[in-house]
Amino acid sequence: MSTRGGEMAYKGYAGYVDDTVGRVPRMDPILSKEIAARVARHFGIPIEDARVVTNNHLRRFANHGNIERVQKGVYCHIEPTVFGKASPDVDALTSHILMFERKHIIGYETGASLLNRLGLTTLMPRKTEIATNSYTMKLPKGSLVVKRKPVVLVNNENWRYLQFIDAVHDLQRLAPAHNENNPILKTYAEKHKLDLGG
């Protein structure tokens, strides 16, 4: 691997990785692939070299107790509390990864958990269902998140419509006493300015 002067270069890479990790919001996942892409751009090195540097340093950072490994390529911040160190909920991090990629929306909550959150059903599902472009992603062991392949690729423009359509279908399936004219659904459509064509 090209290191631009061995130890000096590695310290430069490590410092940049540290700084980049520090800029990740405390409740957001730390994704090695995103940090490696930044390292490659910043130092002008091949992405393969950037991945090696990034992964090695994130592992070292985790071994020192500064961050916590959630699964391969995914870490999270650790917050000091009066009871010791605490990390964000793994399922919350997983949901975030499945729904967001940088500033792009790639997924949305659906199924019974969405209906419950919207007040359309009193059913309290144990698992959160996410329709996501990353439906092939491996989930952490014991995760209470369920992935679903969306009918079309999810993006910033269409996800509200897709979520609304899912809510209508799921309401008919899970709570057939309700219908698509439900006032909560109407309020949802109005709030998010959905053009439902008449």
C-alpha positions as CSV (number, residue, x, y, z in Angstrom):
1,M,0.0,0.0,0.0
2,S,1.2,3.5,-0.8
3,T,1.7,5.3,2.5
4,R,3.5,8.5,1.4
5,G,6.3,8.1,3.9
6,G,5.3,5.2,6.0
7,E,4.6,6.1,9.7
8,M,4.2,9.8,9.0
9,A,1.6,9.2,6.3
10,Y,-0.3,6.7,8.5
11,K,-0.5,9.2,11.3
12,G,-2.0,11.6,8.8
13,Y,-4.6,9.1,7.7
14,A,-5.3,8.1,11.3
15,G,-5.8,11.7,12.4
16,Y,-8.1,12.3,9.5
17,V,-10.2,9.2,10.4
18,D,-10.3,10.4,14.0
19,D,-11.5,13.8,12.9
20,T,-14.1,12.3,10.5
21,V,-15.5,10.0,13.2
22,G,-15.8,12.9,15.6
23,R,-17.9,14.7,13.0
24,V,-20.5,11.9,12.8
25,P,-23.6,12.9,14.9
26,R,-23.6,11.1,18.2
27,M,-26.7,9.0,17.5
28,D,-25.8,8.1,13.8
29,P,-23.9,5.0,12.7
30,I,-20.2,5.3,11.8
31,L,-19.9,3.5,8.4
32,S,-16.4,2.4,7.4
33,K,-17.2,2.5,3.7
34,E,-18.3,6.2,3.9
35,I,-15.2,7.2,5.9
36,A,-12.9,5.2,3.5
37,A,-14.4,7.1,0.6
38,R,-13.6,10.4,2.3
39,V,-10.0,9.2,3.0
40,A,-9.5,8.3,-0.6
41,R,-10.8,11.6,-1.8
42,H,-8.9,13.7,0.7
43,F,-5.5,12.0,0.3
44,G,-5.9,11.1,-3.4
45,I,-5.2,7.4,-2.8
46,P,-6.9,4.3,-4.2
47,I,-10.1,3.3,-2.5
48,E,-8.7,-0.1,-1.6
49,D,-5.8,1.5,0.3
50,A,-8.3,3.9,2.0
51,R,-10.4,0.9,3.1
52,V,-7.4,-0.8,4.7
53,V,-6.3,2.3,6.6
54,T,-9.9,3.1,7.7
55,N,-10.7,-0.4,8.8
56,N,-7.4,-0.8,10.7
57,H,-7.9,2.5,12.5
58,L,-11.6,1.9,13.4
59,R,-10.7,-1.5,14.9
60,R,-7.9,0.1,16.9
61,F,-10.3,2.9,18.0
62,A,-12.9,0.4,19.1
63,N,-10.3,-1.7,21.0
64,H,-9.4,1.4,23.0
65,G,-13.1,1.8,23.9
66,N,-13.6,5.1,22.0
67,I,-16.3,3.6,19.7
68,E,-18.2,0.3,19.6
69,R,-18.4,-2.2,16.7
70,V,-22.0,-3.1,15.8
71,Q,-21.2,-5.4,12.9
72,K,-18.7,-5.6,10.1
73,G,-18.2,-2.1,8.7
74,V,-20.6,-0.5,11.3
75,Y,-19.6,1.3,14.5
76,C,-21.3,3.7,16.9
77,H,-20.2,6.3,19.4
78,I,-20.0,5.5,23.1
79,E,-21.4,8.0,25.5
80,P,-20.2,8.3,29.1
81,T,-23.0,8.2,31.7
82,V,-23.2,8.0,35.5
83,F,-23.8,4.3,35.1
84,G,-20.8,3.8,32.7
85,K,-20.5,3.9,29.0
86,A,-23.6,3.6,26.8
87,S,-24.1,3.2,23.1
88,P,-27.1,3.9,20.9
89,D,-29.8,1.2,20.4
90,V,-28.5,-1.2,17.7
91,D,-32.0,-1.5,16.0
92,A,-32.2,2.3,15.9
93,L,-28.8,2.4,14.2
94,T,-29.8,-0.4,11.8
95,S,-33.0,1.4,10.9
96,H,-31.0,4.5,10.2
97,I,-28.6,2.7,7.9
98,L,-31.5,1.1,6.0
99,M,-33.3,4.4,5.5
100,F,-30.5,6.9,4.9
101,E,-27.3,7.0,2.8
102,R,-25.5,10.3,3.4
103,K,-28.3,12.8,2.6
104,H,-30.3,10.5,0.5
105,I,-33.4,8.6,1.6
106,I,-33.2,5.0,0.6
107,G,-35.9,3.5,2.8
108,Y,-38.9,4.1,5.0
109,E,-40.8,2.5,7.9
110,T,-43.7,0.4,6.8
111,G,-46.0,-2.4,8.1
112,A,-47.6,-2.8,11.5
113,S,-45.0,-0.6,13.2
114,L,-45.9,2.3,10.9
115,L,-49.6,1.8,11.4
116,N,-49.1,1.8,15.2
117,R,-46.9,5.0,15.1
118,L,-49.6,6.8,13.0
119,G,-52.3,5.7,15.4
120,L,-54.1,3.5,12.9
121,T,-53.9,0.4,15.0
122,T,-53.3,-0.5,18.6
123,L,-51.3,-3.6,17.5
124,M,-47.9,-3.3,19.2
125,P,-45.5,-5.1,16.8
126,R,-42.3,-6.5,18.2
127,K,-40.3,-5.7,15.1
128,T,-39.9,-2.7,12.9
129,E,-40.4,-3.2,9.2
130,I,-38.3,-1.2,6.7
131,A,-38.7,-1.1,2.9
132,T,-35.2,-0.3,1.7
133,N,-33.0,-0.2,-1.3
134,S,-30.4,-2.0,0.9
135,Y,-32.7,-5.0,1.4
136,T,-29.7,-7.4,0.9
137,M,-27.8,-5.9,3.8
138,K,-26.9,-8.3,6.5
139,L,-28.5,-7.4,9.9
140,P,-26.9,-7.7,13.3
141,K,-27.6,-10.9,15.2
142,G,-30.9,-10.7,17.1
143,S,-32.0,-7.6,15.3
144,L,-35.7,-6.7,15.6
145,V,-35.6,-4.9,12.3
146,V,-37.2,-6.6,9.2
147,K,-36.1,-5.6,5.7
148,R,-38.4,-5.6,2.7
149,K,-37.7,-5.0,-0.9
150,P,-39.5,-1.9,-2.2
151,V,-41.6,-2.0,-5.3
152,V,-39.4,0.6,-6.9
153,L,-36.1,2.2,-5.8
154,V,-36.8,4.6,-2.9
155,N,-35.6,8.2,-3.2
156,N,-36.1,11.6,-1.7
157,E,-39.0,12.4,-4.0
158,N,-41.1,9.2,-3.8
159,W,-40.7,7.7,-0.4
160,R,-43.7,9.5,1.2
161,Y,-45.9,8.3,-1.6
162,L,-44.6,4.7,-1.3
163,Q,-45.1,4.9,2.5
164,F,-48.7,6.2,2.1
165,I,-49.5,3.4,-0.4
166,D,-48.1,0.8,1.9
167,A,-50.1,2.2,4.8
168,V,-53.3,2.0,2.8
169,H,-52.6,-1.7,1.8
170,D,-51.4,-2.7,5.3
171,L,-54.5,-1.1,6.9
172,Q,-56.8,-3.1,4.7
173,R,-54.8,-6.3,5.5
174,L,-54.2,-5.8,9.2
175,A,-57.3,-3.7,10.2
176,P,-60.0,-4.4,7.5
177,A,-62.6,-2.4,9.5
178,H,-60.7,0.7,8.4
179,N,-60.5,1.9,4.8
180,E,-58.5,4.3,2.6
181,N,-60.8,7.2,3.6
182,N,-59.5,7.0,7.1
183,P,-59.1,10.6,8.5
184,I,-55.6,9.8,9.8
185,L,-54.5,8.9,6.3
186,K,-56.1,12.0,4.9
187,T,-54.3,14.1,7.5
188,Y,-51.0,12.4,6.6
189,A,-51.5,13.1,2.9
190,E,-52.4,16.7,3.6
191,K,-49.5,17.2,6.0
192,H,-47.0,16.0,3.5
193,K,-48.7,17.6,0.5
194,L,-49.1,14.4,-1.4
195,D,-50.8,14.8,-4.8
196,L,-53.1,11.8,-4.9
197,G,-54.7,12.7,-8.2
198,G,-58.2,13.8,-7.2
